[in-house]
Amino acid sequence: MSAEPIRCTWAGDDPLYRAYHDLEWGVPNHDERHLFEMLTLEGAQAGLSWLTLLRKREGYRRAFEGFDPERVARFDEAHIATLLTDPGIVRNRLKVQSTVSNARALLDLHDRGQSLDGLLWASVAGAPRQNARASLADLPARTLESDALSRTLKGLGFRFVGSTICYALMQAVGVVNDHTRDCFRHGPLGGA
């Protein structure tokens, strides 16, 4: 019988949390739709546990039409009112409205010839930042890069993009490798 691999302590024992940690968190991603999804989920998570959002993820994908920004940008107040009755998502008016306005901001960004992918990866000069944190206690809630990204996104009309949310997004999509040094995912994702 093989031993369980060592994981970042936040992964806990929940199978959904472990799968997210093992297969997705910290893996470099450049897919614009996935980045929009993760921006939405990180913003919706504010004040809640990440596990709550993972459990609602499929509900979000359904409610927000696979995170197609063109479709979400067309949601009107009646559609938002319907979403606020959907138990498959976090029913917070400001968070739901921010997803719609963020879809519009994303389309505006695309119209200018830019992308969320480009903005995220520019914060680390295009290559994942390889951190070597000893423990969960060593992970910052925000960094100078996430502060700058937050300011940029807010200036472009995005909402629920404070520095802490931006740093969580950067961790989630592999802009930074914040798996702890002892975690079995640290090395394969580029950590020394």
SULQUI-V332014 format. One record per residue. N is the residue number from 1. BURIAL is + if it has 24 or more other C-alpha atoms within 12 Angstrom, else -. D_FIRST is the distance of its C-alpha to the first C-alpha in whole Angstrom. Layout:
n: [N N]
burial: [BURIAL BURIAL]
d_first: [D_FIRST D_FIRST]
//
This chain:
n: [1 2 3 4 5 6 7 8 9 10 11 12 13 14 15 16 17 18 19 20 21 22 23 24 25 26 27 28 29 30 31 32 33 34 35 36 37 38 39 40 41 42 43 44 45 46 47 48 49 50 51 52 53 54 55 56 57 58 59 60 61 62 63 64 65 66 67 68 69 70 71 72 73 74 75 76 77 78 79 80 81 82 83 84 85 86 87 88 89 90 91 92 93 94 95 96 97 98 99 100 101 102 103 104 105 106 107 108 109 110 111 112 113 114 115 116 117 118 119 120 121 122 123 124 125 126 127 128 129 130 131 132 133 134 135 136 137 138 139 140 141 142 143 144 145 146 147 148 149 150 151 152 153 154 155 156 157 158 159 160 161 162 163 164 165 166 167 168 169 170 171 172 173 174 175 176 177 178 179 180 181 182 183 184 185 186 187 188 189 190 191 192]
burial: [- - - - - - + + + + + - - - - - + + - + + + - + + + + + + + - + + + + + + + + + + + + + + + - - - + + + + + + + + - + + + - + + + - + + + + - + + - + - - - - + - - + - - - - - + + + + - - + + + + + + + + + + + + + - + - - - - - + + + + + + + - + + - - - + + + + + - - - - - - + - - + + - + + + + + + + + + - - + - + + + + + + + + + + + + + + + + + + + + + + + + - + - + + - - + + + -]
d_first: [0 4 7 9 12 15 18 22 22 24 22 21 18 21 19 22 23 19 20 24 22 20 22 26 27 28 28 32 34 37 38 41 40 36 38 40 38 36 39 40 37 37 40 40 37 40 40 36 33 31 29 32 33 30 30 34 33 34 37 38 37 39 42 43 43 40 41 44 46 49 49 48 51 53 52 55 55 55 52 51 52 50 47 47 47 44 41 38 39 40 44 46 49 49 45 46 49 48 46 49 51 48 48 51 51 48 51 54 51 51 55 55 53 50 47 44 42 44 45 41 41 44 43 41 43 41 38 35 35 32 32 30 29 28 27 28 31 32 33 36 37 40 41 44 43 42 46 47 45 46 50 50 48 51 54 53 53 49 48 45 45 45 43 40 40 40 38 35 36 36 32 31 33 32 35 33 30 29 25 25 24 21 20 18 21 23 23 23 26 28 28 28]
//
